[in-house]
Amino acid sequence: MDNNLNINFNGGFLGLLTLIFITLKLCHIIDWSWVWVLAPIWIPLSVVFAIAIVVFVVGLIVLIVKTLLD
């Protein structure tokens, strides 16, 4: 019988940081709000979303200006 336990964690630095923050929160070592405990997950997503909005708006402005100049 094979009793090996293989745990494969591919979360990277932010995933590891999130797990550390959750563990510290559940062990009552830190007294942060859950918003900040989960910040390593939502802050990068927010940055990507903000960049996508900026790219969309700039593209829309370029399209409008191009249409008006033609």
PDB file of N, H, CA, C and O in Angstrom:
ATOM      1  N   MET A   1       0.843  -1.174   0.000  1.00  0.00           N
ATOM      2  CA  MET A   1       0.000   0.000   0.000  1.00  0.00           C
ATOM      3  C   MET A   1       0.890   1.238   0.000  1.00  0.00           C
ATOM      4  O   MET A   1       1.871   1.313   0.740  1.00  0.00           O
ATOM      5  N   ASP A   2       0.536   2.199  -0.833  1.00  0.00           N
ATOM      6  H   ASP A   2      -0.261   2.139  -1.434  1.00  0.00           H
ATOM      7  CA  ASP A   2       1.306   3.430  -0.961  1.00  0.00           C
ATOM      8  C   ASP A   2       0.690   4.498  -0.059  1.00  0.00           C
ATOM      9  O   ASP A   2      -0.432   4.946  -0.295  1.00  0.00           O
ATOM     10  N   ASN A   3       1.423   4.901   0.966  1.00  0.00           N
ATOM     11  H   ASN A   3       2.334   4.537   1.158  1.00  0.00           H
ATOM     12  CA  ASN A   3       0.910   5.886   1.928  1.00  0.00           C
ATOM     13  C   ASN A   3       1.528   7.266   1.735  1.00  0.00           C
ATOM     14  O   ASN A   3       1.587   8.058   2.676  1.00  0.00           O
ATOM     15  N   ASN A   4       1.987   7.557   0.521  1.00  0.00           N
ATOM     16  H   ASN A   4       1.938   6.913  -0.244  1.00  0.00           H
ATOM     17  CA  ASN A   4       2.592   8.857   0.266  1.00  0.00           C
ATOM     18  C   ASN A   4       1.510   9.907   0.109  1.00  0.00           C
ATOM     19  O   ASN A   4       0.488   9.680  -0.539  1.00  0.00           O
ATOM     20  N   LEU A   5       1.752  11.052   0.710  1.00  0.00           N
ATOM     21  H   LEU A   5       2.582  11.236   1.236  1.00  0.00           H
ATOM     22  CA  LEU A   5       0.842  12.183   0.587  1.00  0.00           C
ATOM     23  C   LEU A   5       1.557  13.262  -0.196  1.00  0.00           C
ATOM     24  O   LEU A   5       2.536  13.839   0.276  1.00  0.00           O
ATOM     25  N   ASN A   6       1.065  13.537  -1.398  1.00  0.00           N
ATOM     26  H   ASN A   6       0.269  13.068  -1.782  1.00  0.00           H
ATOM     27  CA  ASN A   6       1.665  14.564  -2.241  1.00  0.00           C
ATOM     28  C   ASN A   6       0.742  15.768  -2.283  1.00  0.00           C
ATOM     29  O   ASN A   6      -0.412  15.670  -2.699  1.00  0.00           O
ATOM     30  N   ILE A   7       1.265  16.903  -1.848  1.00  0.00           N
ATOM     31  H   ILE A   7       2.203  16.983  -1.510  1.00  0.00           H
ATOM     32  CA  ILE A   7       0.512  18.142  -1.894  1.00  0.00           C
ATOM     33  C   ILE A   7       1.183  19.046  -2.913  1.00  0.00           C
ATOM     34  O   ILE A   7       2.362  19.378  -2.788  1.00  0.00           O
ATOM     35  N   ASN A   8       0.419  19.438  -3.918  1.00  0.00           N
ATOM     36  H   ASN A   8      -0.539  19.168  -4.019  1.00  0.00           H
ATOM     37  CA  ASN A   8       0.956  20.278  -4.979  1.00  0.00           C
ATOM     38  C   ASN A   8       0.294  21.647  -4.876  1.00  0.00           C
ATOM     39  O   ASN A   8      -0.904  21.788  -5.122  1.00  0.00           O
ATOM     40  N   PHE A   9       1.085  22.657  -4.509  1.00  0.00           N
ATOM     41  H   PHE A   9       2.058  22.543  -4.308  1.00  0.00           H
ATOM     42  CA  PHE A   9       0.561  24.012  -4.354  1.00  0.00           C
ATOM     43  C   PHE A   9       1.208  24.901  -5.390  1.00  0.00           C
ATOM     44  O   PHE A   9       2.405  25.179  -5.320  1.00  0.00           O
ATOM     45  N   ASN A  10       0.412  25.350  -6.359  1.00  0.00           N
ATOM     46  H   ASN A  10      -0.560  25.124  -6.415  1.00  0.00           H
ATOM     47  CA  ASN A  10       0.925  26.195  -7.429  1.00  0.00           C
ATOM     48  C   ASN A  10       0.393  27.618  -7.325  1.00  0.00           C
ATOM     49  O   ASN A  10       0.202  28.281  -8.345  1.00  0.00           O
ATOM     50  N   GLY A  11       0.156  28.086  -6.133  1.00  0.00           N
ATOM     51  H   GLY A  11       0.311  27.547  -5.305  1.00  0.00           H
ATOM     52  CA  GLY A  11      -0.433  29.401  -5.955  1.00  0.00           C
ATOM     53  C   GLY A  11       0.542  30.548  -6.077  1.00  0.00           C
ATOM     54  O   GLY A  11       0.123  31.696  -6.217  1.00  0.00           O
ATOM     55  N   GLY A  12       1.821  30.272  -6.028  1.00  0.00           N
ATOM     56  H   GLY A  12       2.162  29.339  -5.914  1.00  0.00           H
ATOM     57  CA  GLY A  12       2.807  31.332  -6.103  1.00  0.00           C
ATOM     58  C   GLY A  12       2.897  32.116  -4.814  1.00  0.00           C
ATOM     59  O   GLY A  12       2.358  31.720  -3.781  1.00  0.00           O
ATOM     60  N   PHE A  13       3.592  33.237  -4.899  1.00  0.00           N
ATOM     61  H   PHE A  13       4.030  33.558  -5.738  1.00  0.00           H
ATOM     62  CA  PHE A  13       3.843  34.053  -3.709  1.00  0.00           C
ATOM     63  C   PHE A  13       2.557  34.594  -3.107  1.00  0.00           C
ATOM     64  O   PHE A  13       2.375  34.535  -1.891  1.00  0.00           O
ATOM     65  N   LEU A  14       1.661  35.124  -3.939  1.00  0.00           N
ATOM     66  H   LEU A  14       1.810  35.172  -4.926  1.00  0.00           H
ATOM     67  CA  LEU A  14       0.428  35.712  -3.412  1.00  0.00           C
ATOM     68  C   LEU A  14      -0.495  34.660  -2.800  1.00  0.00           C
ATOM     69  O   LEU A  14      -1.179  34.928  -1.812  1.00  0.00           O
ATOM     70  N   GLY A  15      -0.512  33.482  -3.379  1.00  0.00           N
ATOM     71  H   GLY A  15       0.044  33.264  -4.181  1.00  0.00           H
ATOM     72  CA  GLY A  15      -1.304  32.399  -2.808  1.00  0.00           C
ATOM     73  C   GLY A  15      -0.767  31.966  -1.456  1.00  0.00           C
ATOM     74  O   GLY A  15      -1.531  31.721  -0.523  1.00  0.00           O
ATOM     75  N   LEU A  16       0.548  31.874  -1.356  1.00  0.00           N
ATOM     76  H   LEU A  16       1.169  32.074  -2.113  1.00  0.00           H
ATOM     77  CA  LEU A  16       1.175  31.514  -0.086  1.00  0.00           C
ATOM     78  C   LEU A  16       0.926  32.599   0.957  1.00  0.00           C
ATOM     79  O   LEU A  16       0.625  32.299   2.112  1.00  0.00           O
ATOM     80  N   LEU A  17       1.051  33.852   0.548  1.00  0.00           N
ATOM     81  H   LEU A  17       1.296  34.096  -0.390  1.00  0.00           H
ATOM     82  CA  LEU A  17       0.804  34.961   1.459  1.00  0.00           C
ATOM     83  C   LEU A  17      -0.639  34.948   1.953  1.00  0.00           C
ATOM     84  O   LEU A  17      -0.895  35.219   3.126  1.00  0.00           O
ATOM     85  N   THR A  18      -1.576  34.637   1.071  1.00  0.00           N
ATOM     86  H   THR A  18      -1.368  34.417   0.118  1.00  0.00           H
ATOM     87  CA  THR A  18      -2.983  34.548   1.463  1.00  0.00           C
ATOM     88  C   THR A  18      -3.190  33.442   2.490  1.00  0.00           C
ATOM     89  O   THR A  18      -3.891  33.633   3.483  1.00  0.00           O
ATOM     90  N   LEU A  19      -2.579  32.287   2.249  1.00  0.00           N
ATOM     91  H   LEU A  19      -2.009  32.131   1.442  1.00  0.00           H
ATOM     92  CA  LEU A  19      -2.707  31.186   3.212  1.00  0.00           C
ATOM     93  C   LEU A  19      -2.102  31.546   4.565  1.00  0.00           C
ATOM     94  O   LEU A  19      -2.650  31.189   5.608  1.00  0.00           O
ATOM     95  N   ILE A  20      -0.979  32.250   4.549  1.00  0.00           N
ATOM     96  H   ILE A  20      -0.534  32.541   3.702  1.00  0.00           H
ATOM     97  CA  ILE A  20      -0.364  32.678   5.810  1.00  0.00           C
ATOM     98  C   ILE A  20      -1.283  33.648   6.542  1.00  0.00           C
ATOM     99  O   ILE A  20      -1.492  33.511   7.748  1.00  0.00           O
ATOM    100  N   PHE A  21      -1.834  34.627   5.826  1.00  0.00           N
ATOM    101  H   PHE A  21      -1.664  34.738   4.847  1.00  0.00           H
ATOM    102  CA  PHE A  21      -2.734  35.599   6.452  1.00  0.00           C
ATOM    103  C   PHE A  21      -3.983  34.914   7.025  1.00  0.00           C
ATOM    104  O   PHE A  21      -4.418  35.241   8.129  1.00  0.00           O
ATOM    105  N   ILE A  22      -4.554  33.970   6.280  1.00  0.00           N
ATOM    106  H   ILE A  22      -4.201  33.704   5.383  1.00  0.00           H
ATOM    107  CA  ILE A  22      -5.745  33.257   6.759  1.00  0.00           C
ATOM    108  C   ILE A  22      -5.413  32.462   8.015  1.00  0.00           C
ATOM    109  O   ILE A  22      -6.180  32.462   8.978  1.00  0.00           O
ATOM    110  N   THR A  23      -4.275  31.788   8.003  1.00  0.00           N
ATOM    111  H   THR A  23      -3.652  31.788   7.221  1.00  0.00           H
ATOM    112  CA  THR A  23      -3.861  31.007   9.173  1.00  0.00           C
ATOM    113  C   THR A  23      -3.666  31.908  10.386  1.00  0.00           C
ATOM    114  O   THR A  23      -4.116  31.584  11.485  1.00  0.00           O
ATOM    115  N   LEU A  24      -2.992  33.040  10.183  1.00  0.00           N
ATOM    116  H   LEU A  24      -2.627  33.303   9.290  1.00  0.00           H
ATOM    117  CA  LEU A  24      -2.778  33.967  11.291  1.00  0.00           C
ATOM    118  C   LEU A  24      -4.095  34.537  11.811  1.00  0.00           C
ATOM    119  O   LEU A  24      -4.250  34.745  13.014  1.00  0.00           O
ATOM    120  N   LYS A  25      -5.033  34.789  10.916  1.00  0.00           N
ATOM    121  H   LYS A  25      -4.907  34.620   9.939  1.00  0.00           H
ATOM    122  CA  LYS A  25      -6.345  35.310  11.317  1.00  0.00           C
ATOM    123  C   LYS A  25      -7.122  34.260  12.123  1.00  0.00           C
ATOM    124  O   LYS A  25      -7.706  34.574  13.160  1.00  0.00           O
ATOM    125  N   LEU A  26      -7.122  33.015  11.638  1.00  0.00           N
ATOM    126  H   LEU A  26      -6.647  32.760  10.796  1.00  0.00           H
ATOM    127  CA  LEU A  26      -7.879  31.962  12.320  1.00  0.00           C
ATOM    128  C   LEU A  26      -7.252  31.569  13.660  1.00  0.00           C
ATOM    129  O   LEU A  26      -7.947  31.069  14.544  1.00  0.00           O
ATOM    130  N   CYS A  27      -5.956  31.789  13.811  1.00  0.00           N
ATOM    131  H   CYS A  27      -5.392  32.196  13.093  1.00  0.00           H
ATOM    132  CA  CYS A  27      -5.272  31.517  15.087  1.00  0.00           C
ATOM    133  C   CYS A  27      -5.298  32.730  16.016  1.00  0.00           C
ATOM    134  O   CYS A  27      -4.687  32.709  17.085  1.00  0.00           O
ATOM    135  N   HIS A  28      -5.998  33.774  15.614  1.00  0.00           N
ATOM    136  H   HIS A  28      -6.494  33.791  14.747  1.00  0.00           H
ATOM    137  CA  HIS A  28      -6.146  35.009  16.394  1.00  0.00           C
ATOM    138  C   HIS A  28      -4.809  35.678  16.697  1.00  0.00           C
ATOM    139  O   HIS A  28      -4.644  36.300  17.746  1.00  0.00           O
ATOM    140  N   ILE A  29      -3.872  35.550  15.788  1.00  0.00           N
ATOM    141  H   ILE A  29      -4.006  35.044  14.935  1.00  0.00           H
ATOM    142  CA  ILE A  29      -2.581  36.220  15.938  1.00  0.00           C
ATOM    143  C   ILE A  29      -2.667  37.630  15.377  1.00  0.00           C
ATOM    144  O   ILE A  29      -2.049  38.553  15.908  1.00  0.00           O
ATOM    145  N   ILE A  30      -3.430  37.796  14.307  1.00  0.00           N
ATOM    146  H   ILE A  30      -3.932  37.045  13.876  1.00  0.00           H
ATOM    147  CA  ILE A  30      -3.668  39.127  13.761  1.00  0.00           C
ATOM    148  C   ILE A  30      -5.160  39.439  13.902  1.00  0.00           C
ATOM    149  O   ILE A  30      -6.003  38.544  13.849  1.00  0.00           O
ATOM    150  N   ASP A  31      -5.457  40.694  14.078  1.00  0.00           N
ATOM    151  H   ASP A  31      -4.772  41.421  14.122  1.00  0.00           H
ATOM    152  CA  ASP A  31      -6.844  41.115  14.263  1.00  0.00           C
ATOM    153  C   ASP A  31      -7.272  42.021  13.118  1.00  0.00           C
ATOM    154  O   ASP A  31      -7.847  43.088  13.332  1.00  0.00           O
ATOM    155  N   TRP A  32      -6.980  41.577  11.894  1.00  0.00           N
ATOM    156  H   TRP A  32      -6.512  40.711  11.720  1.00  0.00           H
ATOM    157  CA  TRP A  32      -7.310  42.351  10.708  1.00  0.00           C
ATOM    158  C   TRP A  32      -8.713  42.005  10.243  1.00  0.00           C
ATOM    159  O   TRP A  32      -9.253  40.949  10.571  1.00  0.00           O
ATOM    160  N   SER A  33      -9.288  42.910   9.475  1.00  0.00           N
ATOM    161  H   SER A  33      -8.850  43.768   9.208  1.00  0.00           H
ATOM    162  CA  SER A  33     -10.543  42.630   8.807  1.00  0.00           C
ATOM    163  C   SER A  33     -10.286  41.583   7.717  1.00  0.00           C
ATOM    164  O   SER A  33      -9.177  41.479   7.192  1.00  0.00           O
ATOM    165  N   TRP A  34     -11.324  40.812   7.385  1.00  0.00           N
ATOM    166  H   TRP A  34     -12.224  40.896   7.812  1.00  0.00           H
ATOM    167  CA  TRP A  34     -11.172  39.798   6.336  1.00  0.00           C
ATOM    168  C   TRP A  34     -10.853  40.430   4.983  1.00  0.00           C
ATOM    169  O   TRP A  34     -10.259  39.792   4.114  1.00  0.00           O
ATOM    170  N   VAL A  35     -11.251  41.685   4.814  1.00  0.00           N
ATOM    171  H   VAL A  35     -11.734  42.204   5.520  1.00  0.00           H
ATOM    172  CA  VAL A  35     -10.935  42.382   3.568  1.00  0.00           C
ATOM    173  C   VAL A  35      -9.421  42.436   3.377  1.00  0.00           C
ATOM    174  O   VAL A  35      -8.927  42.204   2.273  1.00  0.00           O
ATOM    175  N   TRP A  36      -8.680  42.743   4.449  1.00  0.00           N
ATOM    176  H   TRP A  36      -9.081  42.931   5.346  1.00  0.00           H
ATOM    177  CA  TRP A  36      -7.223  42.861   4.348  1.00  0.00           C
ATOM    178  C   TRP A  36      -6.546  41.508   4.373  1.00  0.00           C
ATOM    179  O   TRP A  36      -5.475  41.341   3.789  1.00  0.00           O
ATOM    180  N   VAL A  37      -7.154  40.537   5.041  1.00  0.00           N
ATOM    181  H   VAL A  37      -8.024  40.673   5.514  1.00  0.00           H
ATOM    182  CA  VAL A  37      -6.594  39.181   5.035  1.00  0.00           C
ATOM    183  C   VAL A  37      -6.611  38.616   3.613  1.00  0.00           C
ATOM    184  O   VAL A  37      -5.670  37.939   3.198  1.00  0.00           O
ATOM    185  N   LEU A  38      -7.668  38.894   2.879  1.00  0.00           N
ATOM    186  H   LEU A  38      -8.432  39.445   3.215  1.00  0.00           H
ATOM    187  CA  LEU A  38      -7.809  38.391   1.513  1.00  0.00           C
ATOM    188  C   LEU A  38      -7.282  39.363   0.461  1.00  0.00           C
ATOM    189  O   LEU A  38      -7.467  39.138  -0.735  1.00  0.00           O
ATOM    190  N   ALA A  39      -6.631  40.434   0.890  1.00  0.00           N
ATOM    191  H   ALA A  39      -6.480  40.617   1.861  1.00  0.00           H
ATOM    192  CA  ALA A  39      -6.106  41.446  -0.036  1.00  0.00           C
ATOM    193  C   ALA A  39      -5.140  40.890  -1.079  1.00  0.00           C
ATOM    194  O   ALA A  39      -5.163  41.369  -2.213  1.00  0.00           O
ATOM    195  N   PRO A  40      -4.289  39.903  -0.762  1.00  0.00           N
ATOM    196  CA  PRO A  40      -3.417  39.382  -1.827  1.00  0.00           C
ATOM    197  C   PRO A  40      -4.181  38.761  -2.998  1.00  0.00           C
ATOM    198  O   PRO A  40      -3.611  38.552  -4.069  1.00  0.00           O
ATOM    199  N   ILE A  41      -5.454  38.469  -2.802  1.00  0.00           N
ATOM    200  H   ILE A  41      -5.917  38.638  -1.932  1.00  0.00           H
ATOM    201  CA  ILE A  41      -6.262  37.925  -3.895  1.00  0.00           C
ATOM    202  C   ILE A  41      -6.915  39.059  -4.677  1.00  0.00           C
ATOM    203  O   ILE A  41      -6.847  39.079  -5.906  1.00  0.00           O
ATOM    204  N   TRP A  42      -7.548  40.003  -3.980  1.00  0.00           N
ATOM    205  H   TRP A  42      -7.603  39.987  -2.982  1.00  0.00           H
ATOM    206  CA  TRP A  42      -8.359  40.991  -4.696  1.00  0.00           C
ATOM    207  C   TRP A  42      -7.587  42.210  -5.183  1.00  0.00           C
ATOM    208  O   TRP A  42      -8.023  42.851  -6.139  1.00  0.00           O
ATOM    209  N   ILE A  43      -6.484  42.550  -4.581  1.00  0.00           N
ATOM    210  H   ILE A  43      -6.130  42.029  -3.804  1.00  0.00           H
ATOM    211  CA  ILE A  43      -5.737  43.724  -5.063  1.00  0.00           C
ATOM    212  C   ILE A  43      -5.164  43.501  -6.466  1.00  0.00           C
ATOM    213  O   ILE A  43      -5.329  44.374  -7.319  1.00  0.00           O
ATOM    214  N   PRO A  44      -4.498  42.372  -6.747  1.00  0.00           N
ATOM    215  CA  PRO A  44      -4.023  42.174  -8.130  1.00  0.00           C
ATOM    216  C   PRO A  44      -5.166  42.116  -9.144  1.00  0.00           C
ATOM    217  O   PRO A  44      -5.024  42.610 -10.262  1.00  0.00           O
ATOM    218  N   LEU A  45      -6.287  41.523  -8.766  1.00  0.00           N
ATOM    219  H   LEU A  45      -6.402  41.122  -7.857  1.00  0.00           H
ATOM    220  CA  LEU A  45      -7.439  41.486  -9.673  1.00  0.00           C
ATOM    221  C   LEU A  45      -7.975  42.885  -9.930  1.00  0.00           C
ATOM    222  O   LEU A  45      -8.383  43.203 -11.047  1.00  0.00           O
ATOM    223  N   SER A  46      -7.973  43.718  -8.904  1.00  0.00           N
ATOM    224  H   SER A  46      -7.641  43.460  -7.997  1.00  0.00           H
ATOM    225  CA  SER A  46      -8.428  45.097  -9.069  1.00  0.00           C
ATOM    226  C   SER A  46      -7.506  45.882  -9.990  1.00  0.00           C
ATOM    227  O   SER A  46      -7.970  46.682 -10.802  1.00  0.00           O
ATOM    228  N   VAL A  47      -6.209  45.657  -9.869  1.00  0.00           N
ATOM    229  H   VAL A  47      -5.832  45.007  -9.210  1.00  0.00           H
ATOM    230  CA  VAL A  47      -5.242  46.350 -10.728  1.00  0.00           C
ATOM    231  C   VAL A  47      -5.447  45.935 -12.184  1.00  0.00           C
ATOM    232  O   VAL A  47      -5.451  46.784 -13.076  1.00  0.00           O
ATOM    233  N   VAL A  48      -5.614  44.650 -12.426  1.00  0.00           N
ATOM    234  H   VAL A  48      -5.610  43.961 -11.701  1.00  0.00           H
ATOM    235  CA  VAL A  48      -5.842  44.166 -13.792  1.00  0.00           C
ATOM    236  C   VAL A  48      -7.142  44.749 -14.345  1.00  0.00           C
ATOM    237  O   VAL A  48      -7.198  45.160 -15.504  1.00  0.00           O
ATOM    238  N   PHE A  49      -8.174  44.781 -13.524  1.00  0.00           N
ATOM    239  H   PHE A  49      -8.128  44.446 -12.582  1.00  0.00           H
ATOM    240  CA  PHE A  49      -9.456  45.335 -13.951  1.00  0.00           C
ATOM    241  C   PHE A  49      -9.333  46.825 -14.272  1.00  0.00           C
ATOM    242  O   PHE A  49      -9.891  47.292 -15.265  1.00  0.00           O
ATOM    243  N   ALA A  50      -8.610  47.568 -13.444  1.00  0.00           N
ATOM    244  H   ALA A  50      -8.156  47.189 -12.638  1.00  0.00           H
ATOM    245  CA  ALA A  50      -8.419  49.009 -13.678  1.00  0.00           C
ATOM    246  C   ALA A  50      -7.638  49.253 -14.970  1.00  0.00           C
ATOM    247  O   ALA A  50      -7.967  50.161 -15.733  1.00  0.00           O
ATOM    248  N   ILE A  51      -6.612  48.448 -15.214  1.00  0.00           N
ATOM    249  H   ILE A  51      -6.345  47.710 -14.594  1.00  0.00           H
ATOM    250  CA  ILE A  51      -5.833  48.579 -16.455  1.00  0.00           C
ATOM    251  C   ILE A  51      -6.713  48.281 -17.662  1.00  0.00           C
ATOM    252  O   ILE A  51      -6.620  48.967 -18.680  1.00  0.00           O
ATOM    253  N   ALA A  52      -7.564  47.268 -17.557  1.00  0.00           N
ATOM    254  H   ALA A  52      -7.639  46.711 -16.730  1.00  0.00           H
ATOM    255  CA  ALA A  52      -8.461  46.923 -18.661  1.00  0.00           C
ATOM    256  C   ALA A  52      -9.433  48.067 -18.946  1.00  0.00           C
ATOM    257  O   ALA A  52      -9.727  48.356 -20.106  1.00  0.00           O
ATOM    258  N   ILE A  53      -9.928  48.715 -17.899  1.00  0.00           N
ATOM    259  H   ILE A  53      -9.689  48.480 -16.957  1.00  0.00           H
ATOM    260  CA  ILE A  53     -10.844  49.835 -18.098  1.00  0.00           C
ATOM    261  C   ILE A  53     -10.126  50.998 -18.777  1.00  0.00           C
ATOM    262  O   ILE A  53     -10.678  51.619 -19.685  1.00  0.00           O
ATOM    263  N   VAL A  54      -8.900  51.298 -18.343  1.00  0.00           N
ATOM    264  H   VAL A  54      -8.452  50.794 -17.605  1.00  0.00           H
ATOM    265  CA  VAL A  54      -8.131  52.385 -18.954  1.00  0.00           C
ATOM    266  C   VAL A  54      -7.870  52.097 -20.429  1.00  0.00           C
ATOM    267  O   VAL A  54      -8.023  52.981 -21.271  1.00  0.00           O
ATOM    268  N   VAL A  55      -7.481  50.874 -20.740  1.00  0.00           N
ATOM    269  H   VAL A  55      -7.357  50.156 -20.055  1.00  0.00           H
ATOM    270  CA  VAL A  55      -7.230  50.504 -22.139  1.00  0.00           C
ATOM    271  C   VAL A  55      -8.508  50.631 -22.961  1.00  0.00           C
ATOM    272  O   VAL A  55      -8.468  51.110 -24.094  1.00  0.00           O
ATOM    273  N   PHE A  56      -9.624  50.213 -22.411  1.00  0.00           N
ATOM    274  H   PHE A  56      -9.656  49.824 -21.490  1.00  0.00           H
ATOM    275  CA  PHE A  56     -10.900  50.315 -23.112  1.00  0.00           C
ATOM    276  C   PHE A  56     -11.278  51.771 -23.375  1.00  0.00           C
ATOM    277  O   PHE A  56     -11.688  52.121 -24.481  1.00  0.00           O
ATOM    278  N   VAL A  57     -11.139  52.606 -22.363  1.00  0.00           N
ATOM    279  H   VAL A  57     -10.806  52.321 -21.464  1.00  0.00           H
ATOM    280  CA  VAL A  57     -11.505  54.021 -22.512  1.00  0.00           C
ATOM    281  C   VAL A  57     -10.594  54.707 -23.524  1.00  0.00           C
ATOM    282  O   VAL A  57     -11.072  55.468 -24.366  1.00  0.00           O
ATOM    283  N   VAL A  58      -9.286  54.448 -23.453  1.00  0.00           N
ATOM    284  H   VAL A  58      -8.899  53.830 -22.769  1.00  0.00           H
ATOM    285  CA  VAL A  58      -8.360  55.046 -24.418  1.00  0.00           C
ATOM    286  C   VAL A  58      -8.685  54.576 -25.832  1.00  0.00           C
ATOM    287  O   VAL A  58      -8.675  55.376 -26.768  1.00  0.00           O
ATOM    288  N   GLY A  59      -8.972  53.295 -25.996  1.00  0.00           N
ATOM    289  H   GLY A  59      -8.981  52.645 -25.237  1.00  0.00           H
ATOM    290  CA  GLY A  59      -9.358  52.772 -27.305  1.00  0.00           C
ATOM    291  C   GLY A  59     -10.629  53.402 -27.819  1.00  0.00           C
ATOM    292  O   GLY A  59     -10.748  53.696 -29.009  1.00  0.00           O
ATOM    293  N   LEU A  60     -11.578  53.612 -26.931  1.00  0.00           N
ATOM    294  H   LEU A  60     -11.481  53.374 -25.965  1.00  0.00           H
ATOM    295  CA  LEU A  60     -12.838  54.247 -27.314  1.00  0.00           C
ATOM    296  C   LEU A  60     -12.607  55.694 -27.739  1.00  0.00           C
ATOM    297  O   LEU A  60     -13.183  56.148 -28.727  1.00  0.00           O
ATOM    298  N   ILE A  61     -11.777  56.415 -27.005  1.00  0.00           N
ATOM    299  H   ILE A  61     -11.309  56.046 -26.201  1.00  0.00           H
ATOM    300  CA  ILE A  61     -11.462  57.809 -27.364  1.00  0.00           C
ATOM    301  C   ILE A  61     -10.766  57.868 -28.715  1.00  0.00           C
ATOM    302  O   ILE A  61     -11.095  58.717 -29.543  1.00  0.00           O
ATOM    303  N   VAL A  62      -9.816  56.981 -28.947  1.00  0.00           N
ATOM    304  H   VAL A  62      -9.549  56.291 -28.275  1.00  0.00           H
ATOM    305  CA  VAL A  62      -9.110  56.945 -30.240  1.00  0.00           C
ATOM    306  C   VAL A  62     -10.092  56.654 -31.357  1.00  0.00           C
ATOM    307  O   VAL A  62     -10.018  57.272 -32.420  1.00  0.00           O
ATOM    308  N   LEU A  63     -11.002  55.735 -31.141  1.00  0.00           N
ATOM    309  H   LEU A  63     -11.062  55.234 -30.278  1.00  0.00           H
ATOM    310  CA  LEU A  63     -12.004  55.405 -32.158  1.00  0.00           C
ATOM    311  C   LEU A  63     -12.907  56.593 -32.451  1.00  0.00           C
ATOM    312  O   LEU A  63     -13.215  56.866 -33.611  1.00  0.00           O
ATOM    313  N   ILE A  64     -13.330  57.293 -31.423  1.00  0.00           N
ATOM    314  H   ILE A  64     -13.080  57.071 -30.481  1.00  0.00           H
ATOM    315  CA  ILE A  64     -14.213  58.458 -31.606  1.00  0.00           C
ATOM    316  C   ILE A  64     -13.473  59.574 -32.351  1.00  0.00           C
ATOM    317  O   ILE A  64     -14.025  60.182 -33.268  1.00  0.00           O
ATOM    318  N   VAL A  65     -12.230  59.839 -31.959  1.00  0.00           N
ATOM    319  H   VAL A  65     -11.782  59.344 -31.215  1.00  0.00           H
ATOM    320  CA  VAL A  65     -11.460  60.891 -32.618  1.00  0.00           C
ATOM    321  C   VAL A  65     -11.206  60.524 -34.070  1.00  0.00           C
ATOM    322  O   VAL A  65     -11.301  61.381 -34.949  1.00  0.00           O
ATOM    323  N   LYS A  66     -10.886  59.264 -34.336  1.00  0.00           N
ATOM    324  H   LYS A  66     -10.809  58.568 -33.622  1.00  0.00           H
ATOM    325  CA  LYS A  66     -10.654  58.818 -35.712  1.00  0.00           C
ATOM    326  C   LYS A  66     -11.917  58.982 -36.553  1.00  0.00           C
ATOM    327  O   LYS A  66     -11.849  59.405 -37.707  1.00  0.00           O
ATOM    328  N   THR A  67     -13.052  58.652 -35.982  1.00  0.00           N
ATOM    329  H   THR A  67     -13.108  58.309 -35.045  1.00  0.00           H
ATOM    330  CA  THR A  67     -14.314  58.759 -36.691  1.00  0.00           C
ATOM    331  C   THR A  67     -14.641  60.234 -36.990  1.00  0.00           C
ATOM    332  O   THR A  67     -15.125  60.557 -38.075  1.00  0.00           O
ATOM    333  N   LEU A  68     -14.377  61.111 -36.035  1.00  0.00           N
ATOM    334  H   LEU A  68     -13.984  60.849 -35.154  1.00  0.00           H
ATOM    335  CA  LEU A  68     -14.669  62.522 -36.230  1.00  0.00           C
ATOM    336  C   LEU A  68     -13.730  63.172 -37.249  1.00  0.00           C
ATOM    337  O   LEU A  68     -14.132  64.103 -37.947  1.00  0.00           O
ATOM    338  N   LEU A  69     -12.504  62.701 -37.343  1.00  0.00           N
ATOM    339  H   LEU A  69     -12.177  61.944 -36.776  1.00  0.00           H
ATOM    340  CA  LEU A  69     -11.545  63.297 -38.278  1.00  0.00           C
ATOM    341  C   LEU A  69     -11.733  62.804 -39.702  1.00  0.00           C
ATOM    342  O   LEU A  69     -11.253  63.443 -40.639  1.00  0.00           O
ATOM    343  N   ASP A  70     -12.411  61.695 -39.886  1.00  0.00           N
ATOM    344  H   ASP A  70     -12.800  61.176 -39.125  1.00  0.00           H
ATOM    345  CA  ASP A  70     -12.630  61.165 -41.254  1.00  0.00           C
ATOM    346  C   ASP A  70     -13.812  61.785 -41.928  1.00  0.00           C
ATOM    347  O   ASP A  70     -14.121  61.446 -43.070  1.00  0.00           O
TER     348      ASP A  70
END
